[in-house]
Amino acid sequence: MTSLRTSRAQPRDDRSWRPQSWRESPAAQQPQWPDQAAADAVLRRVGELPGLVAGWECADLGRALAGVAAGRGFVLQGGDCAETFGTLSAIGLHSRCRLLSSMAHTVTAGSGLPAVMIGRIAGQYAKPRSSATEDVGDAHLPSYRGDMINAAAPDPGARRPDPSRMLTAYFHSAAAMNGLRLRPAGEQPVYASHEALVLGYEEALARFDPELGSWTGTSAHLLWIGDRTRAPEGAHVRFLSGLANPVAVKVGPSASLGDVLALCAALDPDRTPGRLTLITRLGAPAVAAALPPLIRAVRAAGHPVVWVCDPMHGNTRRTKSGYKTRDVSVICAEIRGFFTAHRECGTHPGGVHLELAGEHVTECVGGCVNPVAEDKVPHAYQTACDPRLSPAQALECAAVVAAELNR
């Protein structure tokens, strides 16, 4: 990452906040470590290690997002549903960055707007789950919660939470961040982001910058709160409220206007452009009706947020053979509904958030180029959790974005 260091994050004005302040609030989706003393020892070690990103890099991203909030850019956020230790490679990292760059070129060529590229890269190692257990074949096991916590292998021992995995996640994230920084000179930066789920790990990587007078979460440039952990009074909101990073929140169909306004008040009290991104995941049938009231309420409250569409998570279904999948046509329908809502409100549609693979996969059905039929889904189904778009399908979504921006 290269930067002019005059771009600085704004310090938060909550003098009672400390990285451990989240422990005073209810914390959902946290791992239940069998040996808490061992987990504490791992977290102390993580806390001794260098941060993975610099505060000035986070500030640069915030500055770029402020431009998006003002209608002068578009966010392309994408990558794996769940990164795994075994699949990290230079080739895989390059393929995902190259795909994001190709999507950025499509959007910019079609709209004239510069793209801000943010990967689900270098830290997406933990996943929230709707149930504590799951059926895998004939076995009933603890749910797989990402490689930071346990292993996906269908075995009770592998599913046992292991705190040493947090240290492994740190080193894999460091390797991936090094790969992002080694991109050829002159290419657009790809910023790192992930869901800030495991709060002990995130706390261990919070660093205070005396020059700025503020705390930075150094595990990624942008951290987001998931739809399952976005309770305004919850620990995840409390933790992110004190960081100088740009932050984001996933907003699903169960979010009320009051919830969204409370989140804006907690995470963007100073109404700073680029500080807060709202990632809506409402589902294709609901987006055109459900999104405008949210947009109007947030605008009336004076929060200059970046609005991003996640057309993936509200549109998951299962094939007849039991595989989770998503239809490209439905994904594109939610993207179009997102743009329709913003045209109705006279606001800027600021980005899309996609789960995608850098290599050819058959996890989502449909697409205009080499469409994937439902019976072909098992052929190259490689995801560790949720279905991802193939490169051709992701570029089709980028073309839809470019066409909608042109309108």
N, C-alpha and C positions, 0 to 999 in steps of 0.2 A: 504494500500500500504506500503510495506517495501522497504527500499533503503539504499544504501551506499551514503552518502551525498557528496561524492567526485565527483559525476556526476552532472555537472553544465551546465546550458544553457549558450550559448554564447550571450553576450549583443549585441544589434543592434547598428550600428554606424551611426545613423541618429539623430543628436542632436537637430534638429528642431521638431522631432516627439513628440507629446503628445497624450494621449488617445482621446482628442477631435479633433485631426487634421483631422479626416475623414469628419468633417463638412464643410471643405473647398472644398470638391469634390462632384460630383453628386452621390446621393445615391438612388439606385433602390430598389423597393420592401419594402419600409418602411411603417409601419402602419400610417394611418391618424387618429390621436387621436382627438376626438371631443373637448376635453378640454386639451389643451397643458399644462396649469398650473398644472392640476391634474397629468398628465404624468410626469412632471418635479419633482413634490413632491414624486412620487413613486420612481423615479430613484435616488433621493437624499437618500431615505431610503435604497434602495438596495446598494448604495455606502457606507453606514455606516455599513453594515453587513459583517461578515467574508467571505473571499474568499472560494470557494468550493473546490479548489485544491491548492496544494503547488507548488512553483516553482521547488523544487527539484524533485517532482514527474514528472513534465513535462520534466525536463532534463533527467530523467531516460528513459522516453519513447523516447525522441530524440536519446539517446544512443542506444536503441534497434533498432530504425529505421535506424540508421547509419549502424548497422550490416546487416539489410535487404538490404540497398543500395549497400553493398559490396557483396551481394549474400549469406549471412550467416543466413538468416531467411526468414519468410513468414508472411505477415499480413493477419489476418482474422478479417475484420471489418463488424459488422452486428448488426441488431436490428430493432426496429419499424420504419416504414416510418414516422409516427408522433406519438410521445408519447402523452397520454392524462392523465389529472389529475385523472379521474375516474378509470383508469385501473392500476394505480401504486399499487403494492402489493408486499409483501415479496415473495410470491409464484411465481408471474410472473417474478420478477427480478431474482430469483433463476433459473427458467426454462430457461431464455434466456442465463444466464451465463453458465448453465450446457450444453446447446446446443453448445455454442461457444467452451467450453472445449472438448466436444465430437468431434467436427469438427477439433480442434487442434490436438487431438490424432490421428485422421485419417490421417491428412496431415503429421504429424511428423513420424508416423509409416511407411507411404508409401514413404517418401522422405528423412528422416533423418534430416530435417531442423526444428529448433525450430520455434514455432508459436508465433507471437505477437498478442494478443487478444485486440481488440478495439471495444467497444460497441457503437452503436447509442443509448446511454443510458444516463440518468441523465441530460437532457437538450434539447432534440429534440422536442421542444414545439412550434416552429414557422416554417411555410412552405411558400416558394415562390409560386406564382400562375401565370399562363399564362394569366388569365383574372381577371379583378376586380369584375366581377359578374358571377354567375352560375345559371342554372336552376335546382331546386330541386322539383321534381314532377311538380305541376302546378305553383310553385312560382319562381319568378326571384329575386334573393337575392345577396347581397354582398358575395363574395367568403369566404369560411372558410379558415383562414390563420394560424391555429394552436391554441391550447388552451392558449398560451401566449397572444394572441391578441383578439380572439373572440371564440364563441361556435359553434359547428357543428349543433346544432338544427336548423331545417328549419323554422326559425322565424326571422323577421326583427330585433327585439330587441336583440335576441341572437347573431346576426351577427354584431351588433354594436361594434366597437373596444372599449375595456375597459382596461385602463392602470393598474388598480389594479391587473389584471391577471399576470403582470410581477412579482409582489411580490409573488403571488401564485406559479408561475413557479419556482422562486428561492427556496421556501421552499420544493416543490416537488423534485427539483433537489438535494437539500441538503439531503433529506431523502434517495433518491436513491444512492447518493454517500456514505452515511453511510452504506447502504446495501452492496455496493461493497467492502468497507473496512472490513466488518465483515465476508468475506469469510474465510473458514477454513485455518489455518496456513499451509504453504507448497504448497498451490495451486497457480498456475500462476495468476498474477494480470490481471484484466480486466480494461483497461483504458477507460475513458469516452471521448466521442466526440459528437459534433453536428455541424450543419451548423450555422455559426456566422451571422445570418440574421438581427436581430433587433439590430442595432448598438448602440442605446442609452443604452440598457441593457448591451451589451458587454463592452461599455465604463465604465459603473458604476462598473463593476467587474474587471477592470484592476487595478493591484496593483504594486507599485514600490518596488523593493528589493534593499535596499542600498548596501548590501553585494555584489550582482551581478552587480549592476549598470544598471539594465534593468527592463523593464516592463513585467509582466506576465498577460495573460488573465486567470483569475481564475475561469471562468465558466466551463471549461473543460480542459483536458490534451491536446487534439488535437482539433483545430478548422478548419473548412473548408469553402471555398467559393463555392457557387453553380454555375452552368453553366449560370444561368440567371443574376448573379451579378459579373461576373469575368472580367468586363471591366478593362484593365490595369490602366486606369486613374480614375477609380471609387473609391467610398468611402470604399468599403469592402476591396479592395486591399490595400488602404492607411492605414486602421486600422490594418490589420494583419501584414503589413510590419514592424511595430514597436514592435511587441511582441516577446518575447524570446521562446514562445511555438513552438513545431513542428506544421506546418500548412499544409493544403492541398487545392487543387483546383480541381473542377470537370471540365473536358474538354470534350465537346460535339462535334458533327460533324460540327458545324459552326465555330469552333476555327481554325484560320489560323496559319501557322507556326510563323508568326510575333506576333500574339497574345500570343502564348505559350512562345516564347522567351522573350517577354516583361514581362510576368508574372514571369518567372524565374528570370529575372533581378531585378524586384521589390521585390520579396519575398525571393530570395536566392542570394543576391549580393555578399556574401562572399564565395559562393559555399561550404557550410557546409554540409557534409553527415548527413542525417537524418532530416535536416531542412524542406525540401519541399517534399511533396508527390503529384504526379499528378494522379488523379483518372479519367481514361478514360471511357466514356459512349458513344460509337460510334455506337452501333447497330450491331447485328450479321452479316448481309450481308456486312457491310462496314469495319469491324475492321481489317481484314487481309491486306487490301490495304491501309487504312487510317492511321494506327498506325505506320508502319515503318518509314515514313518520319518524323513524330514527334519525334520518338526515336532518329533518326540519328541527327536531328537538335539540340536537347537538349544535346546529348552527345558531339557534335562538339563544343557547347558553354561551355562545361566544368562543367555542373551542375549535381552533383551526386544525382539525385532525386530517390525516391522510386516510381516505377510504379505499380499502382493498377488498377484492372479491375472492373468496375461497369457494370455487364451484365444485370441489371434490367431496368434502365431508358430508354435505347434506344430500348426496346423491348416490350413496353406496347401496348395492343390493347383492343378492346371492344368485349364482347360476343354478340351474337344475341339479348340477353335480356338487353343489355346495361351496364353490369358490366365491369369495367376495370379489365383486367387480363394479365398474362404473361405465356408463355409456357416454361416449364422446359427444354424441348429439345432445344429451341432457346437460353435460358439462358446458357445452357452448350455449345452450339455452339459458343457463343461469348467468353466464357472462353477459349475454344480450339483455337479460332482465335487469342486471346491475346497471348497465349503461342507460337503459330506459328510465330507471328510477332517478338517476342523476340528471338526465335531460329534463325530466318532469320538475325537479327541484332547482334546476339551474346551478348545480354544483359540479365539481370536477371528479370524475371517476379516476381514482389515483393508482390502481394497480390490480394485479391478479397474483394469487398465491396457489401454486400448483404442486402436486406430488408427481414427480417425473423421474425417468431413468435415462441415463446417458447412452445405454445400449438398447437393442431391440428387445422388448418384452411383449407378452400377450396378456397383460393383466386387465386392461380396459378394452371393452368391445367397441367396434365401429371404427370410424375414421375414413377420410376420403382416399388416402393413399395406403394401399395394402391393408384394407380393413380387416379387423380381427373378428371372426365369427365366434359366437358363444361357445361352440364345441371345440374351438381352438385355444381357449383360454389356458388350459393346463400345459400347453406346449412349451411356453417359456415364462412360467409363473415363478418369479424369483424373489418377490418382496418378502421382507421379514414380518410385515404386518398388513398394511392396506395397499390396494392396487394403485399402480403408477401409470402415467401416460408413457407411451413409447416416444422416441424423438419425432417421428412423423406426426403423431397425434398432438404433441406439444406445439409443434410448429403450426399445425392447423388452428389451435387455440390462439396463437400469436397473430395469425392472419385475421381471425375474427376480431381480436382486439384492435388491430390496425384499421379494419373497416369501420368498426364502431366509433373509434376516435375521429375518423374522417367525417362521420355524420355530424 
